[in-house]
Amino acid sequence: MATNRKVIITCAVTGAIHTPSMSPYLPVTASEIADAAIGAAEAGASIVHLHARDPQDGRPDQTPEAFAPFLQVIKQRSDCVVNITTGGAPTMSIQERVRPAESWQPELASLNMGSMNFGLFPMLGRFNAQLKHQWERDYLGNKGILFRNTFEDIEYILGTLSPKGTRFEFECYDTAHLYNLKHFHDAGLVKGPLFIQTVFGLMGGIGAHYDDVMHMKRTADRLFGDQYRWSVLGAGKNQLSIAAIAAALGGHVRVGLEDSLWAGPGKLAESNAQQVRAVRQIIEGLGHEIATPSEARQMLSLKGADAVGF
């Protein structure tokens, strides 16, 4: 893996895992999502990873029209790199999930590299009493969620978005996902520098122990050598500890309310920017520098903000 003293911070501002009743600070409306993304960028995030929600009840909304209002505002007010989800929600079809990125042709899109069980149900026990919407209980209580990302699905997303110049944040939730990515790399369907987001601590994927982090890094180093840029995502309480490990090892980091609602034990984060500032303090404390959006574009070989479709 190529080392770099410039650290890319990605901020995933709302996602589809947490539901709006869990935290009053979770962005739901288009204006809230735009403000959260811009605030995160001003705090030091060079990339913002975006989902959309129904403004009425906060459920995930993967229609291109739901993304339009905040994409345009973010572009007008910030130079940050926009990354649109193709994960959507794990209950959506692959065709539904890819539509926003297909329509808006961002510089980056997420791409999940394997199918997996997706266990949200432990959160139901913790948050059930405060949930305001029945859809939240149905969604969180579903023990039958299979997050489908077959080889056919992955090829479909690559074939849909690559011709538009969109590159990918390859989300790898377990070691096998790195091997799946290796298959596509060897087949010439993806090219370096690969931006690999290793994900730790989500139920259904690899754990968040230090040994898990090192195992994923060693495997990625062996499979991809200097053809990748390593980033980490720690779910929930693991967010900053995982980020600190990666930053010390020369990696990049992802934070945001999609991945964790917390700013400390029992303390809700009051904004995405708060989490960006917290991880920035760790990074700069280690003697590293924060990558600007321009530097992130160069490191990841992105097409530039003037080539997107919004």
C-alpha positions in Angstrom: 0.0 0.0 0.0 1.3 3.4 -0.9 1.7 5.6 2.3 0.7 9.2 2.3 0.9 11.9 5.0 -2.2 13.5 3.6 -5.3 11.8 5.1 -8.7 11.8 3.4 -11.6 12.2 5.7 -14.9 10.9 4.3 -18.1 11.9 6.1 -21.3 9.8 5.6 -23.9 12.2 6.8 -27.1 10.2 7.1 -27.1 6.7 5.5 -29.9 4.2 5.8 -28.9 2.2 8.9 -30.1 4.6 11.6 -33.6 5.9 11.7 -34.8 9.4 12.5 -36.3 8.6 15.9 -32.9 7.6 17.2 -31.4 11.0 17.1 -32.7 14.5 16.6 -29.4 15.3 14.9 -29.7 12.8 12.1 -30.3 14.8 8.8 -33.5 13.9 7.1 -34.7 16.7 4.8 -32.8 17.9 1.7 -31.8 21.2 3.5 -30.6 19.3 6.6 -28.5 16.9 4.4 -27.0 19.8 2.4 -26.2 21.7 5.6 -24.7 18.6 7.2 -22.5 17.9 4.2 -21.3 21.4 3.9 -20.6 21.6 7.6 -18.6 18.4 7.4 -16.6 19.7 4.5 -15.8 23.0 6.3 -14.6 21.0 9.3 -12.2 19.0 7.1 -13.9 16.3 5.2 -12.8 16.2 1.6 -15.5 13.6 0.6 -19.1 13.5 1.6 -21.0 10.2 1.1 -24.7 10.8 0.5 -28.0 9.0 0.9 -31.5 10.6 0.7 -34.5 10.2 2.9 -38.3 10.8 2.7 -38.7 14.2 4.3 -42.0 13.2 5.9 -41.0 10.1 7.9 -37.2 9.7 7.2 -37.3 6.4 5.5 -34.5 5.8 2.9 -35.5 7.2 -0.5 -33.4 6.1 -3.5 -35.2 8.1 -6.2 -32.9 10.4 -8.2 -35.3 13.2 -7.6 -34.8 12.9 -3.8 -31.0 13.6 -4.3 -31.4 16.6 -6.7 -32.1 19.4 -4.1 -29.1 18.8 -1.9 -26.6 17.8 -4.7 -27.1 21.2 -6.3 -26.8 23.1 -3.0 -23.6 21.3 -2.0 -22.0 21.9 -5.4 -22.8 25.6 -5.2 -21.4 26.0 -1.7 -18.5 23.5 -1.4 -15.7 22.1 -3.5 -15.9 18.7 -1.6 -16.0 15.4 -3.6 -19.6 14.0 -3.7 -20.0 10.3 -3.3 -23.5 8.9 -4.0 -24.5 5.6 -2.5 -25.3 2.5 -4.6 -26.0 0.6 -1.4 -29.2 2.5 -0.8 -30.9 0.4 1.8 -30.2 -3.4 2.0 -33.9 -4.1 1.3 -33.8 -2.4 -2.1 -33.2 -4.0 -5.6 -29.9 -3.4 -7.4 -31.7 -1.5 -10.1 -33.3 0.8 -7.6 -30.0 1.3 -5.8 -28.0 2.4 -8.8 -30.5 5.0 -10.2 -29.2 8.1 -8.3 -25.6 7.6 -9.3 -26.7 6.7 -12.9 -28.6 9.9 -13.1 -26.2 12.3 -11.5 -22.9 10.8 -12.5 -20.8 11.8 -9.4 -17.1 11.6 -9.1 -17.4 8.7 -6.6 -20.1 6.1 -5.8 -20.0 3.4 -3.2 -19.9 -0.2 -4.3 -20.5 -3.1 -1.9 -18.3 -6.0 -2.8 -20.3 -9.0 -1.5 -23.6 -10.3 -0.2 -24.0 -10.6 3.5 -26.5 -10.9 6.3 -27.3 -7.4 7.6 -28.3 -7.4 11.3 -30.0 -4.2 12.4 -32.2 -5.9 14.9 -30.0 -5.4 18.0 -30.8 -1.7 17.7 -34.6 -2.4 18.1 -34.1 -3.4 21.7 -32.2 -0.2 22.5 -34.4 2.3 20.7 -37.9 0.6 20.5 -39.5 2.9 23.1 -38.6 6.0 21.3 -39.4 5.0 17.7 -42.1 7.2 16.2 -42.9 5.4 13.0 -44.0 1.8 12.4 -41.7 1.5 9.4 -38.7 1.9 11.8 -39.8 -1.1 13.9 -40.5 -3.2 10.8 -37.1 -2.2 9.3 -35.0 -2.7 12.4 -36.8 -5.9 13.5 -36.2 -7.7 10.2 -33.9 -10.6 10.9 -34.2 -11.8 7.3 -32.3 -9.0 5.6 -29.8 -10.3 3.0 -27.8 -7.5 1.6 -27.5 -8.8 -2.0 -24.4 -8.0 -3.9 -23.7 -10.9 -6.3 -21.0 -10.9 -8.9 -23.8 -10.1 -11.5 -25.0 -7.2 -9.4 -21.5 -5.8 -9.0 -20.9 -6.1 -12.8 -24.2 -4.3 -13.4 -23.1 -1.3 -11.3 -19.6 -1.2 -12.9 -21.1 -1.4 -16.4 -23.6 1.3 -15.6 -21.4 3.8 -13.9 -17.8 3.3 -15.3 -18.7 4.7 -18.8 -19.8 7.9 -17.1 -16.3 8.3 -15.5 -17.6 7.6 -11.9 -15.0 5.8 -9.7 -15.8 3.8 -6.7 -15.5 3.6 -2.9 -15.2 -0.2 -2.6 -16.9 -1.2 0.6 -15.5 -4.4 2.0 -17.2 -5.9 5.1 -15.1 -9.0 5.3 -12.0 -10.7 3.9 -14.0 -12.4 1.1 -15.0 -9.0 -0.3 -11.4 -8.1 -0.9 -11.0 -11.3 -2.9 -14.1 -10.4 -4.9 -12.6 -7.1 -5.7 -9.4 -8.8 -6.7 -11.4 -10.8 -9.2 -12.7 -7.7 -10.9 -9.2 -6.1 -10.8 -7.6 -9.1 -12.5 -10.4 -9.0 -15.1 -9.6 -5.4 -15.9 -13.1 -4.2 -14.9 -11.7 -1.9 -12.2 -8.3 -0.1 -12.2 -6.1 1.5 -9.6 -5.8 3.4 -7.5 -8.6 1.5 -5.8 -10.3 3.3 -2.9 -11.0 0.5 -0.5 -13.3 1.2 2.5 -12.8 -1.6 5.0 -15.9 -1.8 7.3 -15.7 -3.0 10.8 -18.3 -3.7 13.5 -21.5 -4.1 11.6 -23.5 -7.3 12.4 -23.0 -9.7 9.5 -19.5 -8.5 8.7 -16.1 -8.7 10.3 -15.7 -7.5 13.9 -13.9 -4.4 15.2 -11.0 -5.9 17.1 -7.5 -4.7 16.3 -6.7 -8.1 14.9 -9.6 -7.8 12.5 -8.2 -4.4 11.2 -4.7 -5.8 10.8 -6.0 -8.9 9.0 -8.0 -6.9 6.5 -5.0 -4.5 5.9 -2.5 -7.4 5.5 -4.9 -9.1 3.0 -5.4 -5.9 1.0 -1.7 -5.2 1.0 -1.0 -8.7 -0.4 -3.7 -8.6 -3.0 -3.3 -5.0 -4.3 0.1 -3.8 -3.3 0.5 -0.1 -4.2 -2.7 -0.2 -6.3 -5.0 0.9 -3.6 -5.7 3.6 -1.0 -6.9 2.2 2.3 -9.7 3.7 4.4 -11.6 2.5 7.4 -15.1 2.8 8.8 -15.8 1.7 12.4 -19.5 1.3 13.3 -21.0 2.8 16.4 -18.7 3.0 19.4 -15.8 1.7 17.3 -15.7 4.8 15.0 -12.8 6.7 16.5 -10.8 3.8 17.8 -10.7 2.2 14.4 -9.9 5.5 12.7 -7.0 6.1 15.1 -5.6 2.7 14.3 -5.8 3.3 10.6 -4.5 6.9 10.8 -1.4 5.6 12.7 -0.8 3.0 9.9 -1.1 5.6 7.1 -4.7 4.9 6.2 -7.7 7.2 5.5 -10.8 7.4 7.6 -14.6 7.7 7.4 -16.9 9.1 10.0 -20.4 10.5 10.1 -23.9 9.8 11.5 -24.5 7.1 9.0 -21.9 5.0 10.8 -22.3 6.2 14.4 -24.7 8.5 16.2 -22.3 9.0 19.1 -19.7 11.6 20.3 -18.9 9.5 23.3 -20.4 7.0 25.7 -24.1 7.8 26.0 -23.6 11.2 24.3 -25.2 11.8 20.9 -23.1 13.6 18.3 -24.9 16.9 17.6 -23.6 17.2 14.0 -21.5 15.4 11.4 -19.0 18.2 11.7 -18.5 17.4 15.3 -17.3 13.9 14.4 -15.1 15.3 11.6 -13.4 17.6 14.1 -12.9 14.8 16.5 -11.1 12.5 14.0 -9.2 15.5 12.6 -7.8 16.1 16.1 -6.6 12.5 16.1 -5.0 12.7 12.7 -3.3 16.0 13.3 -2.1 14.7 16.7 -0.3 11.9 14.9 1.5 14.5 12.7 -0.5 13.9 9.6 -2.3 16.5 7.5 -5.8 16.7 6.2 -6.2 16.2 2.5 -8.1 18.9 0.6 -10.7 18.0 -1.9 -8.2 18.8 -4.7 -5.6 16.5 -3.1 -8.2 13.7 -2.6 -9.2 14.0 -6.3 -5.5 13.6 -7.3 -5.0 10.6 -5.0 -8.0 8.8 -6.3 -7.8 9.9 -9.9 -11.2 11.4 -10.0 -12.7 13.2 -13.0 -13.4 16.5 -11.3 -16.4 18.4 -10.1 -17.0 20.0 -13.5 -17.7 16.6 -15.0 -20.6 15.5 -12.8 -24.2 15.5 -13.9 -25.6 17.9 -11.3 
